[in-house]
Amino acid sequence: MIPIKNFLTSTQTVKTTTQIFQNFFSSQIKSKENSKKQNEDIPIKPYFDKVLILKEQTINKTDSGIYIPDSIIKKVDRGKVVAVGEGRVNSKGIRGTLSVKKGDIVMLPHYGGDSIIYKGIEYLLFPETDLLGIFEK
């Protein structure tokens, strides 16, 4: 006979495993929420026609968990606009308006932009004219 003290039922094992996963994923979700709050409250205001962008990470894993090599992925560089400048002043002294606004998802060139690291998060600073387009929702 198996001693009852050392025997662990399958339902107890499932509960324990479920609790472990819930604790792990809830901490992951909280860290993502904190990083979102940091992104929204960034105290950097770009000058003139500059746009501050948080570049999106490329997903190289399918829904079923298979990793895709970088050589196969056709990368589209895109990012979320976090802050925008007030616009460039022309020769007549009139300030122009920008086409992008905070929260827009924009297409980025493969090269260029100035890298800014704030609280461990990398942002890119581009002139508005270097952006390739805006993704419509």
Beta strands, then each sheet from edge to edge (+ up, - down):
strand 1: 50-55
strand 2: 78-84
strand 3: 105-107
strand 4: 114-118
strand 5: 121-127
strand 6: 133-135
sheet 1: 4+ 5- 1+ 2- 3+ 6-
end
